[in-house]
Amino acid sequence: MSEKEFLDLAETTLNKIEAAMDRLNDEDVIDVECKRSGNVLEIEFIDNGSKIIVNSQAPMQELWVAAKSGGFHYKRVDGAWINTRDGSELFAALSDLASAQGGARVTL
């Protein structure tokens, strides 16, 4: 994939994550605030101050996630963002991470 294709796809993905988190906040499922700065999305869980950071890494064509439980790298494989270590899918993993850090079961 070209760099432009990656950047467009990464931007779309970050927007989807932010919209999903905003929806969960609006529905009072979890108390969360999202902040965007360029290719970095910061998700803060208001109740405990913990954060999940999602950012794009254009040179490696990966999305990186930093959470309390560790750091994770995702590459685009067959139409999905897949963890380079354990094969998990990005949105499923973010659902688990947000559930753990937000204190309520969520699905993105």
Biopython code that builds the backbone (N, CA, C, O; Angstrom):
import numpy as np
from Bio.PDB.StructureBuilder import StructureBuilder

atoms = [
    (1, "MET", "N", (0.849, -1.164, 0.000)),
    (1, "MET", "CA", (0.000, 0.000, 0.000)),
    (1, "MET", "C", (0.896, 1.228, 0.000)),
    (1, "MET", "O", (1.954, 1.239, 0.629)),
    (2, "SER", "N", (0.466, 2.252, -0.704)),
    (2, "SER", "CA", (1.255, 3.485, -0.769)),
    (2, "SER", "C", (1.151, 4.230, 0.565)),
    (2, "SER", "O", (0.275, 3.940, 1.380)),
    (3, "GLU", "N", (2.044, 5.180, 0.775)),
    (3, "GLU", "CA", (2.005, 5.961, 2.015)),
    (3, "GLU", "C", (0.699, 6.741, 2.116)),
    (3, "GLU", "O", (0.110, 6.826, 3.194)),
    (4, "LYS", "N", (0.242, 7.311, 1.003)),
    (4, "LYS", "CA", (-1.016, 8.059, 1.017)),
    (4, "LYS", "C", (-2.189, 7.152, 1.373)),
    (4, "LYS", "O", (-3.059, 7.538, 2.155)),
    (5, "GLU", "N", (-2.217, 5.951, 0.802)),
    (5, "GLU", "CA", (-3.286, 5.004, 1.126)),
    (5, "GLU", "C", (-3.259, 4.665, 2.614)),
    (5, "GLU", "O", (-4.300, 4.619, 3.270)),
    (6, "PHE", "N", (-2.055, 4.427, 3.137)),
    (6, "PHE", "CA", (-1.937, 4.123, 4.561)),
    (6, "PHE", "C", (-2.448, 5.285, 5.406)),
    (6, "PHE", "O", (-3.237, 5.086, 6.329)),
    (7, "LEU", "N", (-1.999, 6.502, 5.089)),
    (7, "LEU", "CA", (-2.395, 7.672, 5.876)),
    (7, "LEU", "C", (-3.906, 7.883, 5.844)),
    (7, "LEU", "O", (-4.505, 8.215, 6.867)),
    (8, "ASP", "N", (-4.525, 7.695, 4.685)),
    (8, "ASP", "CA", (-5.980, 7.824, 4.570)),
    (8, "ASP", "C", (-6.689, 6.764, 5.411)),
    (8, "ASP", "O", (-7.653, 7.065, 6.114)),
    (9, "LEU", "N", (-6.212, 5.532, 5.335)),
    (9, "LEU", "CA", (-6.807, 4.433, 6.089)),
    (9, "LEU", "C", (-6.609, 4.630, 7.592)),
    (9, "LEU", "O", (-7.527, 4.390, 8.377)),
    (10, "ALA", "N", (-5.429, 5.061, 7.987)),
    (10, "ALA", "CA", (-5.157, 5.313, 9.404)),
    (10, "ALA", "C", (-6.054, 6.425, 9.931)),
    (10, "ALA", "O", (-6.598, 6.315, 11.030)),
    (11, "GLU", "N", (-6.213, 7.489, 9.160)),
    (11, "GLU", "CA", (-7.078, 8.608, 9.557)),
    (11, "GLU", "C", (-8.517, 8.135, 9.725)),
    (11, "GLU", "O", (-9.174, 8.484, 10.706)),
    (12, "THR", "N", (-9.005, 7.353, 8.786)),
    (12, "THR", "CA", (-10.359, 6.810, 8.871)),
    (12, "THR", "C", (-10.517, 5.948, 10.120)),
    (12, "THR", "O", (-11.533, 6.029, 10.811)),
    (13, "THR", "N", (-9.516, 5.129, 10.406)),
    (13, "THR", "CA", (-9.569, 4.244, 11.567)),
    (13, "THR", "C", (-9.563, 5.042, 12.864)),
    (13, "THR", "O", (-10.354, 4.758, 13.764)),
    (14, "LEU", "N", (-8.689, 6.032, 12.976)),
    (14, "LEU", "CA", (-8.658, 6.869, 14.179)),
    (14, "LEU", "C", (-9.992, 7.588, 14.370)),
    (14, "LEU", "O", (-10.475, 7.711, 15.495)),
    (15, "ASN", "N", (-10.585, 8.060, 13.283)),
    (15, "ASN", "CA", (-11.896, 8.714, 13.365)),
    (15, "ASN", "C", (-12.968, 7.748, 13.854)),
    (15, "ASN", "O", (-13.827, 8.129, 14.650)),
    (16, "LYS", "N", (-12.929, 6.496, 13.385)),
    (16, "LYS", "CA", (-13.904, 5.482, 13.819)),
    (16, "LYS", "C", (-13.759, 5.187, 15.306)),
    (16, "LYS", "O", (-14.752, 5.068, 16.023)),
    (17, "ILE", "N", (-12.511, 5.069, 15.765)),
    (17, "ILE", "CA", (-12.268, 4.803, 17.187)),
    (17, "ILE", "C", (-12.796, 5.964, 18.025)),
    (17, "ILE", "O", (-13.490, 5.756, 19.021)),
    (18, "GLU", "N", (-12.464, 7.181, 17.616)),
    (18, "GLU", "CA", (-12.913, 8.363, 18.358)),
    (18, "GLU", "C", (-14.438, 8.440, 18.389)),
    (18, "GLU", "O", (-15.019, 8.720, 19.437)),
    (19, "ALA", "N", (-15.086, 8.196, 17.264)),
    (19, "ALA", "CA", (-16.550, 8.236, 17.204)),
    (19, "ALA", "C", (-17.168, 7.169, 18.106)),
    (19, "ALA", "O", (-18.171, 7.428, 18.771)),
    (20, "ALA", "N", (-16.581, 5.976, 18.134)),
    (20, "ALA", "CA", (-17.092, 4.900, 18.984)),
    (20, "ALA", "C", (-16.960, 5.269, 20.459)),
    (20, "ALA", "O", (-17.877, 5.029, 21.245)),
    (21, "MET", "N", (-15.831, 5.845, 20.833)),
    (21, "MET", "CA", (-15.630, 6.261, 22.225)),
    (21, "MET", "C", (-16.591, 7.387, 22.601)),
    (21, "MET", "O", (-17.148, 7.392, 23.698)),
    (22, "ASP", "N", (-16.781, 8.337, 21.692)),
    (22, "ASP", "CA", (-17.728, 9.428, 21.949)),
    (22, "ASP", "C", (-19.143, 8.884, 22.129)),
    (22, "ASP", "O", (-19.889, 9.360, 22.986)),
    (23, "ARG", "N", (-19.512, 7.888, 21.322)),
    (23, "ARG", "CA", (-20.840, 7.273, 21.439)),
    (23, "ARG", "C", (-21.005, 6.610, 22.809)),
    (23, "ARG", "O", (-22.041, 6.760, 23.456)),
    (24, "LEU", "N", (-19.975, 5.875, 23.248)),
    (24, "LEU", "CA", (-20.037, 5.223, 24.559)),
    (24, "LEU", "C", (-20.167, 6.256, 25.673)),
    (24, "LEU", "O", (-20.879, 6.037, 26.653)),
    (25, "ASN", "N", (-19.478, 7.378, 25.518)),
    (25, "ASN", "CA", (-19.572, 8.456, 26.501)),
    (25, "ASN", "C", (-20.972, 9.073, 26.486)),
    (25, "ASN", "O", (-21.565, 9.300, 27.541)),
    (26, "ASP", "N", (-21.498, 9.344, 25.287)),
    (26, "ASP", "CA", (-22.829, 9.947, 25.158)),
    (26, "ASP", "C", (-23.923, 9.043, 25.718)),
    (26, "ASP", "O", (-24.929, 9.525, 26.239)),
    (27, "GLU", "N", (-23.721, 7.720, 25.607)),
    (27, "GLU", "CA", (-24.702, 6.755, 26.112)),
    (27, "GLU", "C", (-24.482, 6.436, 27.588)),
    (27, "GLU", "O", (-25.157, 5.568, 28.143)),
    (28, "ASP", "N", (-23.534, 7.138, 28.232)),
    (28, "ASP", "CA", (-23.210, 6.946, 29.654)),
    (28, "ASP", "C", (-22.754, 5.531, 29.980)),
    (28, "ASP", "O", (-22.968, 5.048, 31.092)),
    (29, "VAL", "N", (-22.128, 4.869, 29.019)),
    (29, "VAL", "CA", (-21.566, 3.541, 29.267)),
    (29, "VAL", "C", (-20.267, 3.684, 30.051)),
    (29, "VAL", "O", (-20.050, 2.989, 31.043)),
    (30, "ILE", "N", (-19.405, 4.594, 29.596)),
    (30, "ILE", "CA", (-18.166, 4.919, 30.297)),
    (30, "ILE", "C", (-17.950, 6.424, 30.207)),
    (30, "ILE", "O", (-18.436, 7.087, 29.290)),
    (31, "ASP", "N", (-17.208, 6.946, 31.185)),
    (31, "ASP", "CA", (-16.884, 8.372, 31.190)),
    (31, "ASP", "C", (-15.505, 8.530, 30.568)),
    (31, "ASP", "O", (-14.489, 8.252, 31.205)),
    (32, "VAL", "N", (-15.479, 8.979, 29.315)),
    (32, "VAL", "CA", (-14.238, 9.013, 28.546)),
    (32, "VAL", "C", (-14.160, 10.319, 27.766)),
    (32, "VAL", "O", (-15.173, 10.880, 27.349)),
    (33, "GLU", "N", (-12.948, 10.777, 27.584)),
    (33, "GLU", "CA", (-12.716, 11.986, 26.783)),
    (33, "GLU", "C", (-11.623, 11.690, 25.765)),
    (33, "GLU", "O", (-10.581, 11.129, 26.107)),
    (34, "CYS", "N", (-11.863, 12.067, 24.521)),
    (34, "CYS", "CA", (-10.885, 11.852, 23.450)),
    (34, "CYS", "C", (-10.283, 13.178, 23.020)),
    (34, "CYS", "O", (-10.967, 14.200, 22.951)),
    (35, "LYS", "N", (-8.989, 13.141, 22.732)),
    (35, "LYS", "CA", (-8.287, 14.311, 22.203)),
    (35, "LYS", "C", (-7.462, 13.853, 21.012)),
    (35, "LYS", "O", (-6.791, 12.822, 21.067)),
    (36, "ARG", "N", (-7.517, 14.630, 19.931)),
    (36, "ARG", "CA", (-6.727, 14.328, 18.733)),
    (36, "ARG", "C", (-5.674, 15.390, 18.535)),
    (36, "ARG", "O", (-5.932, 16.582, 18.701)),
    (37, "SER", "N", (-4.494, 14.949, 18.181)),
    (37, "SER", "CA", (-3.412, 15.845, 17.789)),
    (37, "SER", "C", (-2.686, 15.167, 16.640)),
    (37, "SER", "O", (-1.845, 14.295, 16.856)),
    (38, "GLY", "N", (-3.015, 15.570, 15.411)),
    (38, "GLY", "CA", (-2.396, 14.948, 14.242)),
    (38, "GLY", "C", (-2.738, 13.477, 14.162)),
    (38, "GLY", "O", (-3.909, 13.102, 14.105)),
    (39, "ASN", "N", (-1.706, 12.645, 14.157)),
    (39, "ASN", "CA", (-1.905, 11.200, 14.013)),
    (39, "ASN", "C", (-2.031, 10.489, 15.357)),
    (39, "ASN", "O", (-1.927, 9.263, 15.416)),
    (40, "VAL", "N", (-2.254, 11.238, 16.437)),
    (40, "VAL", "CA", (-2.336, 10.660, 17.781)),
    (40, "VAL", "C", (-3.735, 10.876, 18.355)),
    (40, "VAL", "O", (-4.250, 11.993, 18.368)),
    (41, "LEU", "N", (-4.338, 9.784, 18.828)),
    (41, "LEU", "CA", (-5.619, 9.837, 19.526)),
    (41, "LEU", "C", (-5.377, 9.437, 20.975)),
    (41, "LEU", "O", (-4.899, 8.338, 21.256)),
    (42, "GLU", "N", (-5.712, 10.339, 21.888)),
    (42, "GLU", "CA", (-5.582, 10.074, 23.322)),
    (42, "GLU", "C", (-6.973, 9.861, 23.891)),
    (42, "GLU", "O", (-7.847, 10.719, 23.766)),
    (43, "ILE", "N", (-7.169, 8.711, 24.514)),
    (43, "ILE", "CA", (-8.445, 8.359, 25.129)),
    (43, "ILE", "C", (-8.220, 8.345, 26.635)),
    (43, "ILE", "O", (-7.451, 7.529, 27.142)),
    (44, "GLU", "N", (-8.888, 9.244, 27.351)),
    (44, "GLU", "CA", (-8.716, 9.321, 28.805)),
    (44, "GLU", "C", (-9.987, 8.861, 29.502)),
    (44, "GLU", "O", (-11.088, 9.308, 29.182)),
    (45, "PHE", "N", (-9.812, 7.961, 30.458)),
    (45, "PHE", "CA", (-10.916, 7.466, 31.267)),
    (45, "PHE", "C", (-11.002, 8.354, 32.503)),
    (45, "PHE", "O", (-10.129, 8.315, 33.371)),
    (46, "ILE", "N", (-12.053, 9.145, 32.571)),
    (46, "ILE", "CA", (-12.163, 10.215, 33.555)),
    (46, "ILE", "C", (-12.178, 9.681, 34.987)),
    (46, "ILE", "O", (-11.577, 10.286, 35.874)),
    (47, "ASP", "N", (-12.852, 8.566, 35.223)),
    (47, "ASP", "CA", (-12.989, 8.048, 36.588)),
    (47, "ASP", "C", (-11.652, 7.729, 37.249)),
    (47, "ASP", "O", (-11.499, 7.913, 38.457)),
    (48, "ASN", "N", (-10.682, 7.252, 36.467)),
    (48, "ASN", "CA", (-9.407, 6.853, 37.078)),
    (48, "ASN", "C", (-8.188, 7.526, 36.451)),
    (48, "ASN", "O", (-7.062, 7.302, 36.896)),
    (49, "GLY", "N", (-8.397, 8.336, 35.436)),
    (49, "GLY", "CA", (-7.292, 9.064, 34.811)),
    (49, "GLY", "C", (-6.407, 8.237, 33.902)),
    (49, "GLY", "O", (-5.436, 8.755, 33.351)),
    (50, "SER", "N", (-6.721, 6.958, 33.733)),
    (50, "SER", "CA", (-5.890, 6.132, 32.850)),
    (50, "SER", "C", (-6.148, 6.506, 31.393)),
    (50, "SER", "O", (-7.175, 7.097, 31.059)),
    (51, "LYS", "N", (-5.204, 6.151, 30.542)),
    (51, "LYS", "CA", (-5.293, 6.528, 29.130)),
    (51, "LYS", "C", (-4.951, 5.354, 28.220)),
    (51, "LYS", "O", (-4.219, 4.436, 28.589)),
    (52, "ILE", "N", (-5.507, 5.423, 27.028)),
    (52, "ILE", "CA", (-5.098, 4.582, 25.905)),
    (52, "ILE", "C", (-4.706, 5.552, 24.803)),
    (52, "ILE", "O", (-5.451, 6.480, 24.487)),
    (53, "ILE", "N", (-3.546, 5.337, 24.225)),
    (53, "ILE", "CA", (-3.059, 6.178, 23.136)),
    (53, "ILE", "C", (-3.008, 5.322, 21.874)),
    (53, "ILE", "O", (-2.447, 4.226, 21.881)),
    (54, "VAL", "N", (-3.595, 5.826, 20.798)),
    (54, "VAL", "CA", (-3.544, 5.146, 19.500)),
    (54, "VAL", "C", (-2.912, 6.115, 18.516)),
    (54, "VAL", "O", (-3.362, 7.254, 18.385)),
    (55, "ASN", "N", (-1.880, 5.673, 17.830)),
    (55, "ASN", "CA", (-1.254, 6.552, 16.839)),
    (55, "ASN", "C", (-0.793, 5.760, 15.627)),
    (55, "ASN", "O", (-0.538, 4.557, 15.698)),
    (56, "SER", "N", (-0.695, 6.475, 14.512)),
    (56, "SER", "CA", (-0.244, 5.838, 13.272)),
    (56, "SER", "C", (1.253, 6.041, 13.109)),
    (56, "SER", "O", (1.798, 7.087, 13.462)),
    (57, "GLN", "N", (1.896, 5.033, 12.574)),
    (57, "GLN", "CA", (3.328, 5.048, 12.288)),
    (57, "GLN", "C", (3.500, 4.801, 10.793)),
    (57, "GLN", "O", (3.604, 3.657, 10.350)),
    (58, "ALA", "N", (3.528, 5.883, 10.024)),
    (58, "ALA", "CA", (3.569, 5.780, 8.566)),
    (58, "ALA", "C", (4.781, 5.016, 8.043)),
    (58, "ALA", "O", (4.624, 4.197, 7.138)),
    (59, "PRO", "N", (5.994, 5.247, 8.577)),
    (59, "PRO", "CA", (7.145, 4.525, 8.025)),
    (59, "PRO", "C", (7.003, 3.001, 8.116)),
    (59, "PRO", "O", (7.507, 2.272, 7.262)),
    (60, "MET", "N", (6.305, 2.524, 9.172)),
    (60, "MET", "CA", (6.131, 1.079, 9.361)),
    (60, "MET", "C", (4.762, 0.602, 8.889)),
    (60, "MET", "O", (4.486, -0.597, 8.883)),
    (61, "GLN", "N", (3.903, 1.547, 8.493)),
    (61, "GLN", "CA", (2.521, 1.257, 8.102)),
    (61, "GLN", "C", (1.808, 0.442, 9.178)),
    (61, "GLN", "O", (1.201, -0.595, 8.908)),
    (62, "GLU", "N", (1.904, 0.950, 10.406)),
    (62, "GLU", "CA", (1.276, 0.304, 11.548)),
    (62, "GLU", "C", (0.498, 1.326, 12.370)),
    (62, "GLU", "O", (0.771, 2.526, 12.326)),
    (63, "LEU", "N", (-0.473, 0.819, 13.118)),
    (63, "LEU", "CA", (-1.105, 1.575, 14.185)),
    (63, "LEU", "C", (-0.547, 1.029, 15.486)),
    (63, "LEU", "O", (-0.458, -0.184, 15.676)),
    (64, "TRP", "N", (-0.175, 1.930, 16.373)),
    (64, "TRP", "CA", (0.364, 1.530, 17.669)),
    (64, "TRP", "C", (-0.623, 1.906, 18.753)),
    (64, "TRP", "O", (-1.246, 2.967, 18.703)),
    (65, "VAL", "N", (-0.760, 1.024, 19.740)),
    (65, "VAL", "CA", (-1.647, 1.248, 20.874)),
    (65, "VAL", "C", (-0.829, 1.127, 22.147)),
    (65, "VAL", "O", (-0.099, 0.154, 22.336)),
    (66, "ALA", "N", (-0.951, 2.120, 23.021)),
    (66, "ALA", "CA", (-0.327, 2.076, 24.343)),
    (66, "ALA", "C", (-1.444, 2.114, 25.378)),
    (66, "ALA", "O", (-2.285, 3.012, 25.360)),
    (67, "ALA", "N", (-1.449, 1.134, 26.279)),
    (67, "ALA", "CA", (-2.468, 1.029, 27.319)),
    (67, "ALA", "C", (-1.787, 0.613, 28.624)),
    (67, "ALA", "O", (-0.586, 0.343, 28.647)),
    (68, "LYS", "N", (-2.564, 0.563, 29.707)),
    (68, "LYS", "CA", (-1.995, 0.141, 30.989)),
    (68, "LYS", "C", (-1.354, -1.238, 30.885)),
    (68, "LYS", "O", (-0.343, -1.509, 31.534)),
    (69, "SER", "N", (-1.932, -2.094, 30.083)),
    (69, "SER", "CA", (-1.449, -3.474, 29.993)),
    (69, "SER", "C", (-0.272, -3.655, 29.044)),
    (69, "SER", "O", (0.287, -4.749, 28.965)),
    (70, "GLY", "N", (0.118, -2.601, 28.319)),
    (70, "GLY", "CA", (1.282, -2.721, 27.442)),
    (70, "GLY", "C", (1.126, -1.981, 26.131)),
    (70, "GLY", "O", (0.181, -1.218, 25.928)),
    (71, "GLY", "N", (2.082, -2.228, 25.244)),
    (71, "GLY", "CA", (2.092, -1.622, 23.922)),
    (71, "GLY", "C", (1.852, -2.673, 22.855)),
    (71, "GLY", "O", (2.306, -3.810, 22.979)),
    (72, "PHE", "N", (1.135, -2.290, 21.802)),
    (72, "PHE", "CA", (0.726, -3.235, 20.772)),
    (72, "PHE", "C", (0.859, -2.593, 19.398)),
    (72, "PHE", "O", (0.599, -1.400, 19.238)),
    (73, "HIS", "N", (1.261, -3.380, 18.412)),
    (73, "HIS", "CA", (1.422, -2.907, 17.037)),
    (73, "HIS", "C", (0.445, -3.662, 16.143)),
    (73, "HIS", "O", (0.279, -4.875, 16.270)),
    (74, "TYR", "N", (-0.207, -2.919, 15.228)),
    (74, "TYR", "CA", (-1.197, -3.498, 14.324)),
    (74, "TYR", "C", (-0.865, -3.161, 12.886)),
    (74, "TYR", "O", (-0.601, -2.006, 12.551)),
    (75, "LYS", "N", (-0.881, -4.187, 12.030)),
    (75, "LYS", "CA", (-0.665, -4.032, 10.589)),
    (75, "LYS", "C", (-1.962, -4.381, 9.864)),
    (75, "LYS", "O", (-2.768, -5.169, 10.359)),
    (76, "ARG", "N", (-2.153, -3.793, 8.701)),
    (76, "ARG", "CA", (-3.340, -4.076, 7.899)),
    (76, "ARG", "C", (-3.142, -5.402, 7.174)),
    (76, "ARG", "O", (-2.200, -5.559, 6.397)),
    (77, "VAL", "N", (-4.035, -6.353, 7.434)),
    (77, "VAL", "CA", (-3.972, -7.675, 6.816)),
    (77, "VAL", "C", (-5.386, -8.062, 6.396)),
    (77, "VAL", "O", (-6.288, -8.129, 7.231)),
    (78, "ASP", "N", (-5.580, -8.316, 5.112)),
    (78, "ASP", "CA", (-6.882, -8.775, 4.605)),
    (78, "ASP", "C", (-8.045, -7.919, 5.104)),
    (78, "ASP", "O", (-9.081, -8.449, 5.506)),
    (79, "GLY", "N", (-7.871, -6.593, 5.077)),
    (79, "GLY", "CA", (-8.957, -5.686, 5.421)),
    (79, "GLY", "C", (-9.159, -5.415, 6.895)),
    (79, "GLY", "O", (-10.137, -4.771, 7.272)),
    (80, "ALA", "N", (-8.250, -5.894, 7.745)),
    (80, "ALA", "CA", (-8.378, -5.660, 9.189)),
    (80, "ALA", "C", (-7.018, -5.278, 9.768)),
    (80, "ALA", "O", (-5.976, -5.618, 9.208)),
    (81, "TRP", "N", (-7.042, -4.567, 10.895)),
    (81, "TRP", "CA", (-5.805, -4.241, 11.617)),
    (81, "TRP", "C", (-5.524, -5.392, 12.578)),
    (81, "TRP", "O", (-6.298, -5.648, 13.500)),
    (82, "ILE", "N", (-4.402, -6.086, 12.350)),
    (82, "ILE", "CA", (-4.081, -7.301, 13.092)),
    (82, "ILE", "C", (-2.817, -7.094, 13.922)),
    (82, "ILE", "O", (-1.821, -6.557, 13.437)),
    (83, "ASN", "N", (-2.876, -7.533, 15.193)),
    (83, "ASN", "CA", (-1.729, -7.440, 16.096)),
    (83, "ASN", "C", (-0.578, -8.265, 15.537)),
    (83, "ASN", "O", (-0.755, -9.426, 15.168)),
    (84, "THR", "N", (0.602, -7.654, 15.477)),
    (84, "THR", "CA", (1.758, -8.327, 14.884)),
    (84, "THR", "C", (2.296, -9.447, 15.761)),
    (84, "THR", "O", (3.111, -10.241, 15.291)),
    (85, "ARG", "N", (1.876, -9.542, 17.010)),
    (85, "ARG", "CA", (2.354, -10.604, 17.901)),
    (85, "ARG", "C", (1.343, -11.727, 18.087)),
    (85, "ARG", "O", (1.664, -12.902, 17.909)),
    (86, "ASP", "N", (0.106, -11.350, 18.450)),
    (86, "ASP", "CA", (-0.842, -12.405, 18.817)),
    (86, "ASP", "C", (-1.985, -12.605, 17.823)),
    (86, "ASP", "O", (-2.818, -13.491, 18.014)),
    (87, "GLY", "N", (-2.036, -11.792, 16.762)),
    (87, "GLY", "CA", (-3.049, -11.971, 15.733)),
    (87, "GLY", "C", (-4.423, -11.418, 16.070)),
    (87, "GLY", "O", (-5.364, -11.607, 15.299)),
    (88, "SER", "N", (-4.561, -10.735, 17.208)),
    (88, "SER", "CA", (-5.864, -10.173, 17.565)),
    (88, "SER", "C", (-6.193, -8.980, 16.671)),
    (88, "SER", "O", (-5.300, -8.343, 16.111)),
    (89, "GLU", "N", (-7.479, -8.690, 16.547)),
    (89, "GLU", "CA", (-7.956, -7.590, 15.707)),
    (89, "GLU", "C", (-8.053, -6.321, 16.549)),
    (89, "GLU", "O", (-8.404, -6.382, 17.727)),
    (90, "LEU", "N", (-7.745, -5.177, 15.950)),
    (90, "LEU", "CA", (-7.647, -3.907, 16.667)),
    (90, "LEU", "C", (-8.911, -3.555, 17.446)),
    (90, "LEU", "O", (-8.824, -3.274, 18.641)),
    (91, "PHE", "N", (-10.076, -3.562, 16.812)),
    (91, "PHE", "CA", (-11.283, -3.110, 17.495)),
    (91, "PHE", "C", (-11.687, -4.065, 18.617)),
    (91, "PHE", "O", (-12.199, -3.621, 19.645)),
    (92, "ALA", "N", (-11.468, -5.357, 18.440)),
    (92, "ALA", "CA", (-11.732, -6.317, 19.515)),
    (92, "ALA", "C", (-10.784, -6.068, 20.686)),
    (92, "ALA", "O", (-11.197, -6.089, 21.846)),
    (93, "ALA", "N", (-9.515, -5.833, 20.374)),
    (93, "ALA", "CA", (-8.533, -5.567, 21.428)),
    (93, "ALA", "C", (-8.851, -4.260, 22.148)),
    (93, "ALA", "O", (-8.780, -4.196, 23.375)),
    (94, "LEU", "N", (-9.201, -3.215, 21.390)),
    (94, "LEU", "CA", (-9.554, -1.942, 22.027)),
    (94, "LEU", "C", (-10.799, -2.086, 22.898)),
    (94, "LEU", "O", (-10.898, -1.438, 23.940)),
    (95, "SER", "N", (-11.735, -2.913, 22.496)),
    (95, "SER", "CA", (-12.913, -3.173, 23.327)),
    (95, "SER", "C", (-12.491, -3.762, 24.664)),
    (95, "SER", "O", (-12.980, -3.340, 25.712)),
    (96, "ASP", "N", (-11.588, -4.734, 24.635)),
    (96, "ASP", "CA", (-11.095, -5.355, 25.871)),
    (96, "ASP", "C", (-10.304, -4.364, 26.716)),
    (96, "ASP", "O", (-10.485, -4.301, 27.932)),
    (97, "LEU", "N", (-9.427, -3.590, 26.079)),
    (97, "LEU", "CA", (-8.617, -2.616, 26.810)),
    (97, "LEU", "C", (-9.497, -1.545, 27.445)),
    (97, "LEU", "O", (-9.308, -1.194, 28.610)),
    (98, "ALA", "N", (-10.458, -1.026, 26.686)),
    (98, "ALA", "CA", (-11.354, 0.005, 27.212)),
    (98, "ALA", "C", (-12.237, -0.549, 28.325)),
    (98, "ALA", "O", (-12.537, 0.159, 29.287)),
    (99, "SER", "N", (-12.653, -1.800, 28.203)),
    (99, "SER", "CA", (-13.444, -2.428, 29.264)),
    (99, "SER", "C", (-12.632, -2.518, 30.549)),
    (99, "SER", "O", (-13.134, -2.213, 31.631)),
    (100, "ALA", "N", (-11.381, -2.937, 30.426)),
    (100, "ALA", "CA", (-10.514, -3.074, 31.599)),
    (100, "ALA", "C", (-10.224, -1.723, 32.241)),
    (100, "ALA", "O", (-10.262, -1.593, 33.465)),
    (101, "GLN", "N", (-9.938, -0.729, 31.428)),
    (101, "GLN", "CA", (-9.565, 0.572, 31.971)),
    (101, "GLN", "C", (-10.771, 1.439, 32.317)),
    (101, "GLN", "O", (-10.677, 2.309, 33.183)),
    (102, "GLY", "N", (-11.897, 1.213, 31.653)),
    (102, "GLY", "CA", (-13.084, 2.034, 31.882)),
    (102, "GLY", "C", (-14.031, 1.498, 32.930)),
    (102, "GLY", "O", (-14.912, 2.217, 33.403)),
    (103, "GLY", "N", (-13.856, 0.227, 33.301)),
    (103, "GLY", "CA", (-14.669, -0.341, 34.364)),
    (103, "GLY", "C", (-16.036, -0.841, 33.947)),
    (103, "GLY", "O", (-16.842, -1.198, 34.807)),
    (104, "ALA", "N", (-16.325, -0.878, 32.653)),
    (104, "ALA", "CA", (-17.599, -1.397, 32.158)),
    (104, "ALA", "C", (-17.347, -2.096, 30.828)),
    (104, "ALA", "O", (-16.499, -1.664, 30.049)),
    (105, "ARG", "N", (-18.073, -3.162, 30.571)),
    (105, "ARG", "CA", (-17.894, -3.914, 29.328)),
    (105, "ARG", "C", (-18.359, -3.065, 28.154)),
    (105, "ARG", "O", (-19.501, -2.606, 28.117)),
    (106, "VAL", "N", (-17.457, -2.862, 27.193)),
    (106, "VAL", "CA", (-17.789, -2.082, 26.005)),
    (106, "VAL", "C", (-17.415, -2.856, 24.751)),
    (106, "VAL", "O", (-16.532, -3.714, 24.772)),
    (107, "THR", "N", (-18.093, -2.543, 23.669)),
    (107, "THR", "CA", (-17.782, -3.115, 22.369)),
    (107, "THR", "C", (-17.684, -1.973, 21.372)),
    (107, "THR", "O", (-18.615, -1.182, 21.214)),
    (108, "LEU", "N", (-16.547, -1.902, 20.706)),
    (108, "LEU", "CA", (-16.355, -0.858, 19.697)),
    (108, "LEU", "C", (-16.785, -1.374, 18.344)),
    (108, "LEU", "O", (-16.705, -0.648, 17.353)),
]
sb = StructureBuilder()
sb.init_structure("model")
sb.init_model(0)
sb.init_chain("A")
sb.init_seg("    ")
for serial, (resi, resn, name, xyz) in enumerate(atoms, 1):
    if name == "N":
        sb.init_residue(resn, " ", resi, " ")
    sb.init_atom(name, np.array(xyz, "f"), 0.0, 1.0, " ", f" {name:<3s}", serial, name[0])
structure = sb.get_structure()
